[in-house]
């Protein structure tokens, strides 16, 4: 459907810009095409812009006539997107446009992530900069790269790249809420030297795959109690120990910040064990569906013959170490905030398992609003990895964003929300990493809030954005800018 999906949607400007962005491939770390798209937007509208070494761009938008002496406001969003697709969906994220579809009151994509995270935020900034009805002071549109796989774009920002002292981050996903705090995070990875043996000739190869799960964002959705495909596959393999299988390949998850939806092994068994494996799978699925019936009832287990020649498989001792690590690895919510009801304070996500040559990498990520709690979670994960003889690699951490209830920007934004919608906005913190944490560290004293329309299923192919809430979000953005001017 694509362009037809947005036909007639209001406000027209923001949907036109979002469609344009969705037609430009923009995987994290491969944003060259979308960066050129942003440059072309600036050139077409005769806006001055500055670009740094990594591809971050700040566009200087002149004030509405008569508002030139108003304070500079920064509109900030990231141009990259999470690239996830359903099994069987043919899509090349480096070359193909996203196919937009309308589903009632929602816009979604055809079997892939939509990229409303954070394409809607970037589109809103473009729209307000070119909206003849918008009233605003001087604007700086800050477009950052590679937010989704490490925030390396915002990490690279230099002093003086922006001049504004108030910043509107448009990377939140809940209508009616202003976010004023976020968690920090870090990655902890275990690297194993795979111990191989040559399997017996009479063994038969099979694919065993856990699939059909919801997955989702490892911060925003971690409290939903959804199943983790890698953990489930580990449990199933544990039940199959009596079969004396040999693993030849192991793959699960795709992104550090997504709960894994799928995981699979290629393994070898004796031909006469096929019936026993099927019986075990049947009981395992029944047990797991009972456990996750209210949170993740779509579980499927695929078991099918591969008919390929396997030259090497994991040594039994190595398989045991790996299974113990998967079973022992903490995953999910570790603590809730004592200050903000319903807010996750600390969590950890078992995210990926990948093989590269003779090495196997088990990827995890930890989040917390409290640095000490984040580190303690990482220590627990590292201990499990060390006990199973993995080399532990700790990734770069990023800071959280401490709430400022006395923020002048927050005060103005709350007033505007009340005036515009005749009700109070919710004030929240988020259990996810926002670029505001690093922006605050880079530019001390920067007054910030984060807001956006309702987006569901971010980081998964179920991602969708609410049409009505996009209109409310854009109305609110314009009203805040007019008030600040």
QUIMO-V420507 format. One record per residue. N is the residue number from 0. RES is the residue in one small letter. SS is DSSP state (H for helix, E for strand, C for the rest). PHI is phi in whole degrees, 0 to 359 (999 if undefined). Layout:
N;RES;SS;PHI
N;RES;SS;PHI
This chain:
0;x;C;999
1;x;H;55
2;x;H;300
3;x;H;296
4;x;H;296
5;x;H;257
6;x;C;302
7;x;C;82
8;x;C;284
9;x;C;243
10;x;C;290
11;x;H;300
12;x;H;302
13;x;H;294
14;x;H;289
15;x;H;296
16;x;H;292
17;x;H;295
18;x;H;300
19;x;H;301
20;x;H;295
21;x;H;293
22;x;C;274
23;x;C;252
24;x;C;302
25;x;C;207
26;x;E;297
27;x;C;304
28;x;C;73
29;x;C;225
30;x;C;263
31;x;H;305
32;x;H;289
33;x;H;284
34;x;H;296
35;x;H;295
36;x;H;299
37;x;H;292
38;x;H;303
39;x;H;295
40;x;H;301
41;x;H;295
42;x;H;298
43;x;H;300
44;x;C;259
45;x;C;58
46;x;C;268
47;x;E;291
48;x;E;215
49;x;E;231
50;x;E;236
51;x;C;261
52;x;C;295
53;x;C;263
54;x;C;113
55;x;C;296
56;x;E;230
57;x;E;241
58;x;E;256
59;x;E;266
60;x;E;255
61;x;C;298
62;x;C;290
63;x;C;302
64;x;C;307
65;x;C;92
66;x;C;247
67;x;C;296
68;x;C;268
69;x;C;286
70;x;C;295
71;x;C;288
72;x;E;245
73;x;E;265
74;x;E;254
75;x;E;235
76;x;E;202
77;x;E;251
78;x;C;267
79;x;C;277
80;x;E;221
81;x;C;287
82;x;C;249
83;x;C;235
84;x;E;218
85;x;C;289
86;x;C;302
87;x;C;93
88;x;C;280
89;x;C;272
90;x;C;201
91;x;C;255
92;x;C;294
93;x;C;276
94;x;C;226
95;x;C;268
96;x;C;287
97;x;C;282
98;x;C;269
99;x;E;282
100;x;E;222
101;x;E;261
102;x;E;230
103;x;C;64
104;x;C;270
105;x;E;231
106;x;E;249
107;x;E;224
108;x;E;244
109;x;C;271
110;x;C;83
111;x;E;226
112;x;C;299
113;x;C;273
114;x;C;85
115;x;H;298
116;x;H;273
117;x;H;237
118;x;H;299
119;x;H;294
120;x;H;296
121;x;H;296
122;x;H;297
123;x;H;296
124;x;H;295
125;x;H;298
126;x;H;296
127;x;H;292
128;x;H;290
129;x;H;244
130;x;C;280
131;x;C;294
132;x;C;268
133;x;C;280
134;x;C;243
135;x;C;201
136;x;C;279
137;x;C;300
138;x;E;242
139;x;E;237
140;x;E;268
141;x;E;259
142;x;E;254
143;x;E;252
144;x;C;253
145;x;C;53
146;x;C;288
147;x;C;285
148;x;C;240
149;x;C;135
150;x;C;55
151;x;H;291
152;x;H;296
153;x;H;292
154;x;H;299
155;x;C;273
156;x;C;300
157;x;C;258
158;x;C;304
159;x;C;86
160;x;C;295
161;x;C;241
162;x;C;248
163;x;C;296
164;x;C;251
165;x;E;233
166;x;E;225
167;x;E;255
168;x;E;275
169;x;C;245
170;x;C;242
171;x;C;262
172;x;C;227
173;x;C;220
174;x;C;297
175;x;C;84
176;x;E;230
177;x;E;253
178;x;E;262
179;x;E;233
180;x;E;196
181;x;E;211
182;x;C;276
183;x;E;266
184;x;E;202
185;x;E;198
186;x;E;254
187;x;E;228
188;x;E;240
189;x;E;253
190;x;E;246
191;x;E;251
192;x;E;276
193;x;C;289
194;x;C;260
195;x;E;255
196;x;E;224
197;x;C;273
198;x;C;286
199;x;C;294
200;x;C;294
201;x;C;273
202;x;C;283
203;x;E;249
204;x;E;267
205;x;E;222
206;x;E;260
207;x;E;236
208;x;E;228
209;x;E;265
210;x;E;212
211;x;C;84
212;x;C;276
213;x;C;282
214;x;C;64
215;x;C;118
216;x;E;287
217;x;C;287
218;x;C;254
219;x;C;293
220;x;C;250
221;x;H;295
222;x;H;276
223;x;H;283
224;x;C;74
225;x;C;286
226;x;C;287
227;x;C;252
228;x;H;299
229;x;H;292
230;x;H;299
231;x;H;296
232;x;H;295
233;x;H;299
234;x;H;296
235;x;H;295
236;x;H;297
237;x;H;298
238;x;H;293
239;x;C;265
240;x;H;305
241;x;H;294
242;x;H;287
243;x;C;59
244;x;C;287
245;x;E;236
246;x;E;276
247;x;E;251
248;x;E;205
249;x;E;215
250;x;E;212
251;x;E;202
252;x;C;67
253;x;C;217
254;x;C;225
255;x;C;295
256;x;C;250
257;x;E;231
258;x;C;289
259;x;C;296
260;x;C;269
261;x;C;221
262;x;E;206
263;x;E;212
264;x;E;234
265;x;E;259
266;x;E;221
267;x;E;244
268;x;E;221
269;x;C;292
270;x;H;305
271;x;H;285
272;x;H;271
273;x;H;302
274;x;H;298
275;x;H;296
276;x;H;298
277;x;H;298
278;x;H;297
279;x;H;296
280;x;H;298
281;x;H;300
282;x;H;291
283;x;H;297
284;x;H;298
285;x;H;299
286;x;H;295
287;x;H;290
288;x;H;295
289;x;H;295
290;x;H;290
291;x;H;248
292;x;C;301
293;x;C;265
294;x;C;242
295;x;C;199
296;x;C;279
297;x;C;265
298;x;C;303
299;x;E;226
300;x;E;238
301;x;E;262
302;x;E;226
303;x;E;214
304;x;E;290
305;x;C;256
306;x;C;53
307;x;C;234
308;x;C;277
309;x;C;256
310;x;C;269
311;x;C;210
312;x;E;217
313;x;E;296
314;x;C;295
315;x;H;304
316;x;H;296
317;x;H;291
318;x;H;302
319;x;H;298
320;x;H;298
321;x;H;293
322;x;H;296
323;x;H;298
324;x;H;296
325;x;H;295
326;x;H;291
327;x;H;276
328;x;C;297
329;x;C;293
330;x;C;208
331;x;E;113
332;x;E;287
333;x;E;259
334;x;E;201
335;x;E;256
336;x;C;292
337;x;C;281
338;x;C;258
339;x;C;242
340;x;C;305
341;x;C;82
342;x;C;268
343;x;E;290
344;x;E;266
345;x;E;221
346;x;E;208
347;x;E;218
348;x;E;232
349;x;E;280
350;x;E;259
351;x;E;215
352;x;E;220
353;x;E;222
354;x;E;248
355;x;E;226
356;x;C;67
357;x;C;260
358;x;E;241
359;x;E;242
360;x;E;246
361;x;E;253
362;x;E;258
363;x;E;225
364;x;E;218
365;x;E;241
366;x;E;225
367;x;E;194
368;x;C;284
369;x;C;246
370;x;H;303
371;x;H;296
372;x;H;292
373;x;H;300
374;x;H;293
375;x;H;296
376;x;H;296
377;x;H;295
378;x;H;297
379;x;H;297
380;x;H;297
381;x;H;298
382;x;H;296
383;x;H;298
384;x;H;296
385;x;H;296
386;x;H;296
387;x;C;258
388;x;C;69
389;x;C;269
390;x;E;282
391;x;E;262
392;x;E;242
393;x;E;261
394;x;C;280
395;x;C;295
396;x;C;274
397;x;E;234
398;x;C;280
399;x;C;278
400;x;E;241
401;x;C;281
402;x;C;298
403;x;C;236
404;x;C;296
405;x;C;269
406;x;C;302
407;x;H;293
408;x;H;297
409;x;H;297
410;x;H;302
411;x;H;296
412;x;H;295
413;x;H;296
414;x;H;297
415;x;H;296
416;x;H;300
417;x;H;299
418;x;H;293
419;x;H;279
420;x;H;244
421;x;C;58
422;x;C;200
423;x;C;273
424;x;C;283
425;x;E;278
426;x;E;250
427;x;E;222
428;x;E;242
429;x;E;235
430;x;C;270
431;x;C;199
432;x;C;276
433;x;C;250
434;x;H;294
435;x;H;300
436;x;H;300
437;x;H;287
438;x;H;298
439;x;H;296
440;x;H;287
441;x;H;287
442;x;C;234
443;x;C;306
444;x;C;89
445;x;C;295
446;x;E;272
447;x;E;223
448;x;E;223
449;x;E;230
450;x;C;205
451;x;C;180
452;x;C;276
453;x;C;288
454;x;E;236
455;x;E;244
456;x;C;72
457;x;C;305
458;x;C;74
459;x;C;220
460;x;C;292
461;x;C;272
462;x;C;305
463;x;E;208
464;x;E;238
465;x;E;282
466;x;H;296
467;x;H;298
468;x;H;289
469;x;H;297
470;x;H;297
471;x;H;296
472;x;H;300
473;x;H;291
474;x;H;300
475;x;H;295
476;x;H;302
477;x;H;298
478;x;H;292
479;x;H;296
480;x;H;298
481;x;H;294
482;x;H;295
483;x;H;292
484;x;C;277
